[in-house]
Amino acid sequence: MKSASSSSSEEEEEEAGGGAGWDILMSLPPDILNNILARLPFEQLVRTCCLSHAWQRRWESVPNLHIWFSPRSTAVPDARVLWRCAAPVRSFTARVRMPHFHRAARWLRALARKRVQKLVLRFDNPWFSNSACVLGPALFSCRALTYLELHGYCHLPRAPHGFGGFPDLLTLILNQVAFPSGGGAAQLQHLISSAPGLTELSLDDVKTSHFDDNDVAETCAIRAPNLRVLRLIMFFDNGCRLMEDLPLLEEAAISIDDLIETPHYIDTFRRISNVNCLLIGTYLNQTIENPLQGISCKFQNLRTGYLTVHFGKLPSIMSIFSLLRFAPCIEQLHIDVMFCAPLELVEMTKRDDENDEDFETDDEFESDDYIDEDVLNAEISDDLFANLKHVSLDGIKCLPNDIWFMKFVLSKTRLLESFFVAFGYRQISKAYLDACRQLAMCQKASPQAKLMLRLRDKEDSNPKDW
């Protein structure tokens, strides 16, 4: 039987051994230890202060931290902890939750002092509040920013006098952000022009333009010659205009419904004609004349195109062929099929979804424009499809126009390698099976084309090969 003194001695040895283990870790060169600690999630890094007296403040000397809080996390970052971080802070990503909007201003004051380089803030939608978050003026003190991303329902304050912008900014992403009334467009214009190295710009439903008594929108003149990526989404005209060609642009997403059929709309496409990947969205105006009809410039570099189309309207269908005309070298075409239905049909669909039953629409619910196939065959030349290799359609129906278009493409595209269709139905139906048979048996210009058909929302099953 061990004596009390020997047992106490063993406990002391175990404690010493544990302490020696931590001493070995702490004895690593500072750069190596910093590299290890910087890989820990921020909340775990801060908890290392509880390990021992030697670790109490060790985390505070780790530079280049990536501070990231999951959007699902209920944790609310403490500004006092941010003040204790070492500079510079490489990045800070957090969700700004109600009712903690006021905390964002405190974070920014600390992060400005820590020379934060990447800032990502996502704001809750204030459904039950009349006021969105107003960011504090400390944002304009974050002069070291190279990446700024703000998402949803926040108001930027007016920039202080003499604000020189963010000279090192490379990426600017603004989604549903509102600028000050009166001069907001000019503030965004200065923000962009003062970042000479800007390579990515995304303006999605940004409120920069306020109308005066004469209903004239303020203009934000966009000048960013080094842009590689551009996203310009306007549901309503906010005054943003491309004022110069973008020769280095590689990818663009354009949806500016409020400007369709205006010279500004055509001019926007002329400025981006060097892109090799282009997404064109037309979400609000699906029944007007072909929105791409007036585009005469050639997109010689364009290889991949994305387009939203309503197959019940002939002008919308014709926008596909307009895209092929001004992009003669396009190889990949992706079509997102929009479906507009009467309110009664929408309610029926909701009830069927709740009952987990398949709901199938047919032409009694659709007021499709009539397609004269002979006229279109005469107008649309085969050379439009000369380089097309991959076609995909998402949300297609089994209506006459939809079936005609799919057969038409299969019969014209000689270099086609893959034709992928995600039907807008949740379960197998007679109409779906009939459409699959028609497509499998129709004339195909490319014998090597691989036809893949599947139902929507069936990610767990592979496309059906024919």
C-alpha positions as CSV (number, residue, x, y, z in Angstrom):
1,M,0.0,0.0,0.0
2,K,1.4,3.4,-1.0
3,S,2.0,5.9,1.6
4,A,0.4,9.3,1.6
5,S,3.8,11.0,0.9
6,S,4.5,8.8,-2.1
7,S,1.0,9.5,-3.6
8,S,1.5,13.2,-3.1
9,S,4.9,13.0,-4.8
10,E,3.4,11.2,-7.9
11,E,0.7,13.9,-8.2
12,E,3.4,16.6,-8.2
13,E,5.3,14.7,-10.9
14,E,2.2,14.5,-13.0
15,E,1.5,18.2,-12.6
16,A,5.1,18.9,-13.5
17,G,4.9,16.7,-16.5
18,G,1.8,18.5,-17.7
19,G,3.5,21.9,-17.1
20,A,6.6,20.7,-18.9
21,G,4.4,19.8,-21.9
22,W,3.0,23.3,-22.2
23,D,6.4,24.7,-21.6
24,I,7.6,22.8,-24.7
25,L,4.8,24.3,-26.8
26,M,5.5,27.8,-25.4
27,S,9.2,27.3,-26.2
28,L,8.5,27.1,-29.9
29,P,9.8,30.1,-32.0
30,P,7.2,32.9,-31.8
31,D,6.5,32.8,-35.6
32,I,5.8,29.1,-35.6
33,L,3.6,29.3,-32.5
34,N,1.7,32.3,-34.0
35,N,1.1,30.3,-37.1
36,I,-0.4,27.5,-35.1
37,L,-2.5,29.7,-33.0
38,A,-3.8,31.7,-35.9
39,R,-5.4,28.6,-37.3
40,L,-7.7,28.2,-34.3
41,P,-11.3,29.5,-34.5
42,F,-11.3,32.9,-32.8
43,E,-13.5,31.8,-29.9
44,Q,-11.2,28.9,-29.1
45,L,-8.1,31.1,-29.4
46,V,-9.4,33.5,-26.8
47,R,-10.1,30.5,-24.4
48,T,-6.4,29.6,-24.4
49,C,-6.1,32.3,-21.7
50,C,-7.6,29.8,-19.3
51,L,-4.8,27.2,-19.8
52,S,-2.3,28.7,-17.4
53,H,-0.9,32.0,-16.2
54,A,1.7,31.9,-19.0
55,W,-1.1,31.6,-21.6
56,Q,-3.3,34.3,-20.1
57,R,-2.4,37.0,-22.6
58,R,-0.5,35.0,-25.2
59,W,-3.3,35.1,-27.8
60,E,-3.2,38.9,-27.8
61,S,0.2,38.9,-29.6
62,V,-1.0,36.7,-32.6
63,P,-1.0,38.9,-35.7
64,N,-2.9,38.4,-39.0
65,L,-5.9,36.8,-37.4
66,H,-8.9,35.6,-39.4
67,I,-11.8,36.4,-37.1
68,W,-14.8,34.5,-38.4
69,F,-18.3,33.9,-36.8
70,S,-20.6,31.5,-38.5
71,P,-23.9,33.0,-39.7
72,R,-25.7,30.4,-37.6
73,S,-23.7,31.1,-34.5
74,T,-25.6,32.8,-31.7
75,A,-22.4,34.3,-30.3
76,V,-22.1,38.1,-30.4
77,P,-18.6,39.3,-30.9
78,D,-17.4,41.5,-28.0
79,A,-15.7,44.7,-29.1
80,R,-13.6,44.7,-25.9
81,V,-12.0,41.4,-27.1
82,L,-11.3,43.0,-30.5
83,W,-9.4,45.9,-28.9
84,R,-7.0,43.3,-27.4
85,C,-6.1,41.7,-30.7
86,A,-2.7,42.3,-32.3
87,A,-2.5,44.3,-35.4
88,P,-3.0,43.8,-38.2
89,V,-6.2,41.7,-38.3
90,R,-6.3,39.9,-41.6
91,S,-10.1,39.5,-41.8
92,F,-13.3,39.9,-39.8
93,T,-16.6,38.1,-40.7
94,A,-19.7,38.3,-38.7
95,R,-23.5,38.5,-38.8
96,V,-25.1,41.6,-37.3
97,R,-28.2,40.4,-35.5
98,M,-31.1,42.3,-34.2
99,P,-31.2,43.8,-31.6
100,H,-27.4,44.2,-31.6
101,F,-27.1,46.6,-34.6
102,H,-25.3,49.1,-32.3
103,R,-22.5,46.7,-31.8
104,A,-21.3,47.0,-35.4
105,A,-20.2,50.6,-34.8
106,R,-18.1,49.4,-31.8
107,W,-16.5,46.6,-33.8
108,L,-15.5,49.1,-36.5
109,R,-13.8,51.4,-34.1
110,A,-11.7,48.6,-32.8
111,L,-11.0,47.1,-36.3
112,A,-9.9,50.4,-37.7
113,R,-7.2,50.6,-35.1
114,K,-6.2,47.0,-35.8
115,R,-5.8,47.8,-39.6
116,V,-8.3,45.2,-40.7
117,Q,-7.8,44.1,-44.3
118,K,-10.9,42.1,-45.1
119,L,-14.4,43.1,-43.7
120,V,-17.6,41.1,-44.2
121,L,-20.8,42.1,-42.4
122,R,-24.2,40.5,-43.0
123,F,-27.2,42.3,-41.5
124,D,-30.4,40.7,-40.3
125,N,-33.5,41.8,-42.2
126,P,-35.4,44.2,-39.8
127,W,-38.8,42.7,-40.6
128,F,-40.3,44.1,-37.4
129,S,-38.4,47.4,-37.3
130,N,-38.8,50.6,-39.2
131,S,-35.1,51.3,-39.1
132,A,-32.2,49.4,-40.5
133,C,-28.7,49.4,-39.1
134,V,-26.7,52.6,-39.5
135,L,-23.0,51.9,-39.7
136,G,-20.8,54.1,-37.7
137,P,-18.3,56.6,-39.3
138,A,-15.4,54.4,-38.1
139,L,-15.9,52.4,-41.3
140,F,-14.2,55.2,-43.2
141,S,-11.2,54.9,-40.9
142,C,-10.5,51.3,-42.0
143,R,-8.0,52.6,-44.6
144,A,-6.2,49.3,-44.9
145,L,-9.2,47.5,-46.4
146,T,-8.5,45.4,-49.5
147,Y,-11.9,43.6,-49.3
148,L,-15.2,45.1,-48.2
149,E,-18.5,43.1,-48.3
150,L,-21.8,44.4,-46.8
151,H,-25.0,42.4,-47.1
152,G,-28.4,43.6,-46.5
153,Y,-30.4,46.4,-44.9
154,C,-27.8,48.8,-43.6
155,H,-27.3,52.5,-44.2
156,L,-23.9,54.0,-44.7
157,P,-23.3,57.3,-43.0
158,R,-22.1,60.3,-44.9
159,A,-18.4,60.1,-45.5
160,P,-16.4,62.7,-43.5
161,H,-14.9,65.7,-45.3
162,G,-11.6,64.9,-46.9
163,F,-12.3,61.1,-47.0
164,G,-9.7,59.7,-49.4
165,G,-11.4,56.4,-50.0
166,F,-9.8,53.0,-49.6
167,P,-6.7,53.1,-51.8
168,D,-5.8,49.4,-51.4
169,L,-9.4,48.1,-52.0
170,L,-9.5,45.2,-54.5
171,T,-13.0,43.9,-53.9
172,L,-16.2,45.9,-53.2
173,I,-19.5,43.9,-52.7
174,L,-22.6,45.8,-51.6
175,N,-26.0,44.1,-51.4
176,Q,-29.1,46.1,-50.4
177,V,-27.0,48.9,-48.9
178,A,-28.4,52.4,-48.8
179,F,-26.3,55.5,-49.2
180,P,-27.2,58.9,-47.7
181,S,-30.0,60.8,-49.3
182,G,-28.6,63.6,-51.4
183,G,-25.1,63.0,-52.5
184,G,-25.2,59.2,-52.0
185,A,-24.5,58.4,-55.7
186,A,-21.5,60.8,-55.6
187,Q,-20.2,59.0,-52.5
188,L,-20.3,55.6,-54.2
189,Q,-18.7,57.1,-57.2
190,H,-15.8,58.4,-55.1
191,L,-15.5,55.1,-53.3
192,I,-15.0,53.3,-56.6
193,S,-12.8,55.8,-58.3
194,S,-10.5,56.2,-55.3
195,A,-9.6,52.5,-55.4
196,P,-7.4,52.3,-58.5
197,G,-6.7,48.6,-58.1
198,L,-10.3,47.5,-57.8
199,T,-10.8,44.2,-59.6
200,E,-14.2,43.0,-58.4
201,L,-17.3,45.2,-58.0
202,S,-20.8,44.0,-57.1
203,L,-23.7,46.4,-56.7
204,D,-26.9,44.4,-56.0
205,D,-30.0,46.5,-55.3
206,V,-27.9,49.3,-53.9
207,K,-29.9,52.5,-53.1
208,T,-27.6,55.3,-54.3
209,S,-30.0,57.4,-56.3
210,H,-32.7,59.6,-54.9
211,F,-35.1,61.6,-57.1
212,D,-35.4,65.4,-56.9
213,D,-38.4,67.4,-57.7
214,N,-37.8,67.0,-61.5
215,D,-37.6,63.2,-61.1
216,V,-34.0,63.2,-62.3
217,A,-31.8,60.4,-60.8
218,E,-28.5,61.2,-59.3
219,T,-25.7,59.7,-61.4
220,C,-23.0,57.5,-60.1
221,A,-20.3,57.4,-62.8
222,I,-18.5,54.1,-62.6
223,R,-14.8,54.3,-63.6
224,A,-12.8,51.2,-62.8
225,P,-10.4,50.2,-65.7
226,N,-8.9,47.3,-63.8
227,L,-12.2,45.4,-63.1
228,R,-12.1,41.7,-63.8
229,V,-15.5,40.9,-62.3
230,L,-18.7,43.0,-62.4
231,R,-22.1,42.4,-60.9
232,L,-24.7,45.1,-61.6
233,I,-28.2,44.3,-60.4
234,M,-30.9,47.0,-60.4
235,F,-34.6,46.4,-59.9
236,F,-35.0,50.1,-60.1
237,D,-32.8,52.7,-61.7
238,N,-30.3,53.9,-59.1
239,G,-28.3,56.1,-61.4
240,C,-25.2,53.8,-61.7
241,R,-23.7,54.1,-65.2
242,L,-20.6,52.6,-66.7
243,M,-18.6,55.6,-68.1
244,E,-15.7,53.8,-69.8
245,D,-14.9,50.5,-71.4
246,L,-13.7,47.7,-69.2
247,P,-11.0,46.1,-71.3
248,L,-9.8,43.6,-68.6
249,L,-13.3,42.4,-67.6
250,E,-13.7,38.6,-67.6
251,E,-17.0,38.0,-65.8
252,A,-20.2,40.1,-65.7
253,A,-23.7,39.7,-64.3
254,I,-26.2,42.3,-65.6
255,S,-29.8,42.8,-64.6
256,I,-31.1,46.3,-65.0
257,D,-34.7,45.9,-65.9
258,D,-35.6,49.5,-65.3
259,L,-33.2,50.6,-68.2
260,I,-34.3,48.1,-70.8
261,E,-35.1,49.7,-74.2
262,T,-33.0,52.8,-73.2
263,P,-29.7,53.9,-74.6
264,H,-28.1,53.4,-71.2
265,Y,-29.0,49.7,-71.4
266,I,-27.3,49.2,-74.8
267,D,-24.3,51.3,-73.7
268,T,-23.8,49.1,-70.6
269,F,-23.3,46.0,-72.8
270,R,-21.0,47.9,-75.2
271,R,-18.7,48.7,-72.2
272,I,-18.4,45.0,-71.2
273,S,-18.0,43.4,-74.7
274,N,-14.7,41.8,-73.7
275,V,-16.1,39.4,-71.2
276,N,-15.8,35.6,-71.5
277,C,-18.6,34.8,-69.0
278,L,-21.9,36.8,-69.0
279,L,-25.1,36.5,-67.0
280,I,-28.1,38.4,-68.2
281,G,-31.1,38.6,-65.9
282,T,-34.6,40.0,-66.9
283,Y,-36.8,39.3,-63.9
284,L,-39.4,42.0,-64.0
285,N,-39.9,42.7,-67.7
286,Q,-40.6,39.3,-69.3
287,T,-43.4,40.4,-71.6
288,I,-41.8,43.4,-73.3
289,E,-40.0,43.3,-76.6
290,N,-36.8,41.3,-76.8
291,P,-34.5,43.1,-74.3
292,L,-31.3,42.1,-76.2
293,Q,-32.5,43.0,-79.7
294,G,-30.7,46.4,-79.9
295,I,-27.3,45.1,-79.0
296,S,-25.1,45.3,-82.1
297,C,-21.6,45.0,-80.7
298,K,-19.9,41.6,-80.9
299,F,-18.8,39.6,-77.9
300,Q,-15.9,37.8,-79.5
301,N,-14.5,36.5,-76.2
302,L,-17.7,35.3,-74.8
303,R,-17.7,31.5,-74.1
304,T,-20.2,31.0,-71.4
305,G,-23.7,32.7,-71.2
306,Y,-26.4,32.6,-68.6
307,L,-29.9,33.9,-69.4
308,T,-33.3,34.1,-67.8
309,V,-36.2,33.3,-70.2
310,H,-40.0,33.1,-70.0
311,F,-41.0,30.4,-72.6
312,G,-44.5,31.6,-72.7
313,K,-43.5,34.9,-74.4
314,L,-42.0,35.0,-77.8
315,P,-39.9,38.2,-77.2
316,S,-38.3,36.5,-74.3
317,I,-37.5,33.4,-76.3
318,M,-36.0,35.5,-79.1
319,S,-33.6,37.0,-76.5
320,I,-31.8,33.6,-76.7
321,F,-31.1,33.9,-80.4
322,S,-30.1,37.5,-79.9
323,L,-27.5,36.4,-77.4
324,L,-26.2,33.8,-79.9
325,R,-26.0,36.5,-82.6
326,F,-23.8,38.9,-80.7
327,A,-21.7,36.1,-79.1
328,P,-20.7,34.0,-82.2
329,C,-18.1,31.9,-80.3
330,I,-20.2,30.9,-77.3
331,E,-19.7,27.3,-76.2
332,Q,-21.9,27.0,-73.1
333,L,-25.4,28.3,-72.7
334,H,-27.3,28.0,-69.4
335,I,-31.0,29.1,-69.3
336,D,-32.9,29.7,-66.1
337,V,-36.6,29.3,-67.0
338,M,-38.9,31.8,-65.4
339,F,-42.5,30.8,-64.9
340,C,-45.3,33.3,-64.5
341,A,-48.7,32.0,-63.4
342,P,-52.0,33.5,-62.2
343,L,-52.3,34.0,-58.5
344,E,-54.9,31.1,-58.3
345,L,-52.3,28.7,-59.8
346,V,-49.7,29.8,-57.3
347,E,-52.0,29.1,-54.4
348,M,-52.8,25.7,-55.8
349,T,-49.1,24.9,-56.1
350,K,-48.6,25.9,-52.5
351,R,-51.4,23.6,-51.3
352,D,-50.0,20.7,-53.4
353,D,-46.5,21.3,-52.0
354,E,-47.9,21.2,-48.5
355,N,-49.6,17.9,-49.2
356,D,-46.4,16.6,-50.8
357,E,-48.2,15.8,-54.0
358,D,-47.0,16.4,-57.5
359,F,-48.5,19.4,-59.2
360,E,-48.3,19.6,-62.9
361,T,-49.1,22.7,-65.0
362,D,-50.3,22.5,-68.6
363,D,-51.3,24.9,-71.2
364,E,-54.7,25.6,-69.8
365,F,-52.9,27.7,-67.2
366,E,-50.5,29.3,-69.7
367,S,-51.3,32.1,-72.2
368,D,-48.3,31.2,-74.4
369,D,-47.5,33.3,-77.4
370,Y,-48.0,31.3,-80.6
371,I,-44.8,30.2,-82.2
372,D,-44.8,29.9,-86.0
373,E,-42.1,27.3,-86.4
374,D,-41.8,27.8,-90.2
375,V,-41.2,31.5,-89.8
376,L,-38.6,31.0,-87.0
377,N,-36.8,28.3,-89.0
378,A,-36.5,30.7,-91.9
379,E,-35.2,33.6,-89.7
380,I,-32.8,31.6,-87.5
381,S,-29.7,30.4,-89.3
382,D,-27.8,27.3,-88.4
383,D,-24.6,29.2,-87.9
384,L,-25.9,30.7,-84.7
385,F,-25.2,27.2,-83.1
386,A,-21.8,26.7,-84.8
387,N,-19.7,26.6,-81.7
388,L,-22.3,25.6,-79.0
389,K,-21.2,22.5,-77.1
390,H,-23.1,22.5,-73.8
391,V,-26.7,23.6,-73.1
392,S,-28.6,23.4,-69.8
393,L,-32.1,24.4,-68.9
394,D,-33.4,24.7,-65.3
395,G,-37.1,24.8,-64.6
396,I,-38.3,23.8,-68.0
397,K,-42.0,22.7,-68.4
398,C,-43.7,20.3,-70.8
399,L,-45.5,23.0,-72.6
400,P,-45.5,23.3,-76.4
401,N,-43.1,26.2,-76.6
402,D,-40.6,24.5,-74.2
403,I,-40.7,21.2,-76.2
404,W,-40.3,23.0,-79.5
405,F,-37.3,24.9,-78.3
406,M,-35.5,21.9,-77.0
407,K,-36.1,19.9,-80.2
408,F,-35.0,22.9,-82.2
409,V,-31.7,23.2,-80.4
410,L,-31.0,19.5,-80.6
411,S,-31.7,19.6,-84.4
412,K,-29.4,22.5,-85.1
413,T,-26.3,22.1,-82.8
414,R,-23.8,20.0,-84.6
415,L,-21.0,20.2,-82.0
416,L,-23.3,19.6,-79.0
417,E,-21.7,17.4,-76.3
418,S,-24.2,17.7,-73.5
419,F,-27.9,18.8,-73.2
420,F,-29.0,18.9,-69.6
421,V,-32.6,19.6,-68.5
422,A,-34.0,20.0,-65.0
423,F,-37.7,19.9,-65.4
424,G,-39.8,22.1,-63.1
425,Y,-41.7,19.2,-61.5
426,R,-41.1,17.3,-58.3
427,Q,-42.5,13.9,-59.2
428,I,-42.7,11.8,-62.3
429,S,-45.8,12.4,-64.4
430,K,-47.3,11.4,-67.7
431,A,-46.3,14.7,-69.3
432,Y,-42.8,14.4,-68.0
433,L,-42.4,10.8,-69.4
434,D,-43.9,11.9,-72.7
435,A,-41.4,14.8,-72.9
436,C,-38.5,12.5,-72.2
437,R,-39.6,10.2,-75.0
438,Q,-40.0,13.0,-77.5
439,L,-36.5,14.4,-76.7
440,A,-34.9,10.9,-76.9
441,M,-36.5,10.2,-80.2
442,C,-36.2,13.6,-81.9
443,Q,-33.7,14.3,-84.7
444,K,-30.3,15.3,-83.3
445,A,-27.6,17.1,-85.3
446,S,-24.8,15.8,-83.0
447,P,-24.7,12.0,-82.7
448,Q,-22.3,12.3,-79.7
449,A,-24.6,14.6,-77.7
450,K,-25.4,13.3,-74.2
451,L,-29.0,13.9,-73.2
452,M,-29.5,14.2,-69.4
453,L,-33.0,14.8,-68.0
454,R,-34.1,14.9,-64.4
455,L,-36.8,16.3,-62.1
456,R,-36.2,19.5,-60.1
457,D,-35.1,19.2,-56.4
458,K,-33.7,15.7,-56.9
459,E,-30.1,16.4,-56.0
460,D,-29.8,12.9,-54.5
461,S,-30.4,11.3,-57.9
462,N,-28.2,11.5,-61.0
463,P,-29.5,12.9,-64.2
464,K,-31.2,10.2,-66.4
465,D,-29.0,9.4,-69.4
466,W,-30.6,8.7,-72.8
